[in-house]
């Protein structure tokens, strides 16, 4: 009996050893398979990443070529489109990017920019009314004695400024306001009446009311008015201009924006151009003038 039990125990031990060996072998085999799969997956991901990098580099190079081409071609497309025309730019301080691009676009097209920079919202008329301003407005207006001033008073000031800007000669209202520090002007010593106006004035993300009034008064007098802003300076001007019935550009610092601005100022196109949600297109299509 002892021998039989001994042999049975030995057989059981052998079978257990075989079972354990099979289990361990399976685990090792599976682990090896997983390791191989992981290695294959990593290799595939690395290849895909390398391809993405190659594609991105190609796209970046293509975009740089397109930008360079656009920057070189736009001045040629717009050359002389504003030849001899004077364009007033209504702007507040801090708009260097959009302002510089706007001036460059006008000058490249042969135009003459006249920059009126507003120091404060509403020409600061709600806080300070320069002495003698009512005399320039004519009958029916007296110096306001309290703030805020009436909308009719602001409208009269805007109308007087628009009238002076549209014509050549003396400009007493402009001289008075620039002398009081309400605005500053950068222009040739003697400039003719403005043919067009770029509206850019905005304070704290809100379009300036009196600047819009001036633009409207210029529009009534036959000048072309365009609202403009840069993509990195959201001012609300483009939407405001469209609401007022003017054309607008919201990417003026780009080649497409410069092209659009000149086409609008030269009355070759109308509408809202840019990358904003309400834009008609990125830029106007070229059309022959009748």
Secondary structure, 3 states (H helix, E strand, C coil): CHHHHHHHHHHHHHHHHHHHHHHHHHHHHHHHHHHHHHHHHHHHHHHHHHHHHHHHHHHHHHHHHHHHHHHHHHHHHHCCCCCCCEEEEEEECCCHHHHHHHHHHHHHCCCEEEEEEECCHHHHCCCCCCCCHHHHHCCCCCCCCCCCCCHHHHHHHHHHHHHHHHCCCCCHHHHHHHHCCCEEEECCCCCCCCCEEEECCEECCEECHHHHHHHHHHHHCCCEEEEECCCCCCCCHHHHHHHCCCEEECCCCCHHHHHHHHHHHCCCCCCEECCCCCCCECCCCCCCCC
